[in-house]
């Protein structure tokens, strides 16, 4: 990947917060490539297939480095198949384009018996987009995730509020000291398809401009 290209790692404050849909919006906004390195479960309709279906035909989606049948944390799904995921297996794909990387679960989801997702992000030296969804406990999970990134000096580029958010919850999260991230809001999609994802990307473009130099 050439030095002037952006790699952004999409992680969440937990599981099922909408990382894949947010990744599709970011991929369309950046006009980037997409990569889900580890797919655990739903191999018949993987996150890669979902993003491919939600973005334009010009978008490149790279093949998974590891595909596992069990819908579980990567270390458990791999162990079920008598495998062990090595970080060396998860090198970034070759591309001349910007790259959106979607992680598995949250920051402390284990990849193997020694390393978690946050360790891998740190080793890549890339910026992070943190996806938050509104639920009881999301303030705690969001602030803990921000603090974990800060302790590792991992740059938080975007904090994404995915779907409708209680205004008081949003206010409390944003009152956390020294949040340097750009705050993005991605709507709940009544109809989820390529057209609605494109509209969301256009709205980000209007509100924030192009995310990178074209």
C-alpha positions as a printed Julia matrix, in Angstrom:
214×3 Matrix{Float64}:
   0.0     0.0    0.0
   1.41    3.38  -0.97
   2.18    5.89   1.82
  -0.58    8.37   0.88
  -3.33    5.78   1.24
  -5.51    5.47   4.34
  -6.13    2.26   6.26
  -8.94    2.43   8.8
  -9.75   -0.34  11.27
 -13.43   -0.58  12.22
 -14.07   -2.01  15.67
 -17.01   -1.87  18.04
 -17.84   -1.31  21.69
 -19.22   -4.86  21.64
 -20.78   -7.48  19.42
 -23.76   -6.71  17.17
 -23.34   -2.94  17.21
 -23.48   -2.65  13.41
 -19.84   -2.73  12.35
 -20.6    -4.29   8.98
 -23.2    -1.73   7.96
 -20.98    1.1    9.19
 -18.06   -0.44   7.3
 -20.17   -0.43   4.14
 -20.94    3.28   4.6
 -17.28    4.08   5.25
 -16.19    1.99   2.27
 -18.59    3.92   0.03
 -17.54    7.25   1.55
 -13.83    6.56   1.13
 -14.35    4.73  -2.18
 -12.08    2.23  -0.46
 -11.41   -1.49  -0.61
 -12.99   -3.61   2.11
 -11.48   -6.51   4.08
 -12.9    -8.7    6.85
  -9.81  -10.72   7.87
 -11.55  -13.24  10.14
 -15.06  -14.51   9.43
 -16.51  -16.72  12.15
 -19.91  -18.2   11.31
 -22.46  -17.39   8.57
 -20.02  -18.42   5.84
 -22.9   -18.71   3.37
 -23.57  -14.99   3.78
 -20.35  -13.5    5.09
 -19.75   -9.88   6.01
 -17.72   -9.58   2.82
 -20.76  -10.64   0.77
 -22.94   -8.22   2.73
 -20.64   -5.27   2.05
 -20.27   -6.26  -1.61
 -24.05   -6.2   -1.93
 -24.37   -2.84  -0.17
 -21.73   -0.93  -2.11
 -21.12    0.07  -5.69
 -19.82   -2.33  -8.35
 -16.43   -0.62  -8.37
 -15.74   -1.53  -4.74
 -13.12   -4.25  -4.22
 -13.71   -6.68  -1.35
 -10.73   -8.81  -0.41
 -11.03  -12.47   0.53
 -10.95  -13.38   4.2
  -7.62  -14.54   5.61
  -9.41  -16.98   7.92
 -12.91  -18.47   7.57
 -14.36  -20.45  10.47
 -17.67  -22.26  10.74
 -18.54  -21.56  14.38
 -20.12  -18.19  15.23
 -17.91  -17.42  18.22
 -14.79  -15.47  19.12
 -11.98  -16.22  16.65
  -9.89  -18.15  19.16
 -12.8   -20.43  20.13
 -13.99  -20.94  16.55
 -10.45  -21.78  15.46
  -9.92  -24.17  18.35
 -13.13  -25.99  17.39
 -11.48  -26.74  14.04
  -8.13  -27.55  15.68
  -6.56  -24.41  14.25
  -4.68  -21.48  15.72
  -4.79  -18.03  14.16
  -1.38  -16.37  13.98
  -1.16  -12.61  13.55
   1.25  -13.36  10.73
  -1.72  -14.85   8.87
  -3.46  -11.47   9.0
  -1.17   -9.25   6.96
  -2.92   -6.43   5.12
  -3.88   -7.22   1.53
  -1.97   -5.54  -1.26
  -3.86   -2.6   -2.7
  -3.18    0.84  -4.11
  -6.5     2.05  -2.74
  -7.74    3.12   0.7
  -8.67    0.15   2.87
 -11.44   -0.4    5.41
 -10.67   -3.32   7.73
 -13.51   -4.74   9.8
 -12.5    -6.47  13.0
 -14.25   -9.2   14.98
 -16.35   -8.01  17.92
 -14.7    -5.5   20.23
 -11.18   -4.59  21.22
 -10.6    -7.41  23.69
 -12.01  -10.23  21.63
  -9.26  -12.9   21.59
  -7.71  -13.82  18.26
  -5.71  -16.64  19.81
  -4.64  -17.66  23.31
  -2.16  -14.79  23.6
  -3.47  -11.88  21.52
  -6.65   -9.83  21.31
  -7.94   -7.59  18.54
  -6.42   -4.51  20.18
  -2.96   -6.12  20.08
  -3.37   -6.71  16.37
  -4.53   -3.13  15.74
  -1.51   -1.84  17.62
   0.82   -3.98  15.53
  -0.71   -2.64  12.3
  -0.17    0.98  13.31
  -3.47    2.14  11.81
  -6.25    4.53  12.82
  -9.52    3.28  14.31
 -13.21    3.92  13.76
 -15.12    2.92  16.9
 -18.78    1.99  16.42
 -21.2     2.58  19.29
 -24.87    1.63  19.46
 -27.42    2.88  21.99
 -28.21    0.3   24.68
 -28.1     0.06  28.45
 -24.4    -0.01  29.29
 -23.15    1.64  26.11
 -21.69    4.63  27.98
 -19.5     2.32  30.02
 -18.51    0.2   27.01
 -17.76    3.24  24.83
 -15.63    5.04  27.41
 -13.74    1.86  28.31
 -12.99    1.29  24.61
 -11.77    4.88  24.18
  -9.6     4.56  27.26
  -8.14    1.25  26.05
  -7.15    2.83  22.73
  -5.69    5.83  24.5
  -3.56    3.66  26.78
  -2.01    2.02  23.71
  -1.61    5.36  21.88
  -3.82    4.0   19.08
  -5.35    6.94  17.22
  -9.15    7.12  17.28
 -10.03    8.76  13.98
 -13.84    8.39  14.08
 -16.36    7.79  16.84
 -19.51    6.52  15.15
 -22.95    6.74  16.74
 -24.83    4.04  14.86
 -28.6     4.39  14.75
 -30.82    6.47  17.05
 -29.12    7.67  20.23
 -30.48    9.04  23.47
 -29.29   12.65  23.58
 -28.21   12.46  27.23
 -26.21    9.3   26.53
 -24.51   10.98  23.58
 -23.78   14.09  25.66
 -22.18   12.09  28.48
 -19.98   10.14  26.06
 -18.82   13.31  24.31
 -18.08   15.01  27.63
 -15.28   12.49  28.21
 -12.05   14.54  28.3
  -9.95   15.03  25.19
 -11.87   12.97  22.65
 -10.0    13.97  19.51
 -12.07   11.87  17.12
 -14.4    13.13  14.41
 -17.93   12.21  15.47
 -20.09   10.58  12.8
 -23.78    9.7   12.96
 -25.1     6.87  10.81
 -28.89    6.5   10.7
 -31.01    3.45  11.24
 -31.89    2.09   7.81
 -35.55    1.19   7.39
 -34.55   -0.29   4.05
 -30.99   -1.59   3.89
 -29.64   -1.71   0.35
 -26.99   -0.16  -1.87
 -29.1     2.95  -2.43
 -29.55    3.69   1.29
 -25.84    3.1    1.96
 -24.94    5.45  -0.9
 -27.27    8.11   0.53
 -25.62    7.81   3.94
 -22.17    8.14   2.35
 -23.3    11.23   0.42
 -24.57   12.76   3.64
 -21.19   12.21   5.3
 -19.58   13.83   2.28
 -21.84   16.88   2.64
 -21.27   17.14   6.38
 -17.57   16.29   6.55
 -16.24   16.55   3.01
 -14.14   13.83   1.47
 -12.42   11.82   4.19
  -9.11   11.63   2.32
  -7.37   13.39  -0.52
  -8.77   12.08  -3.8
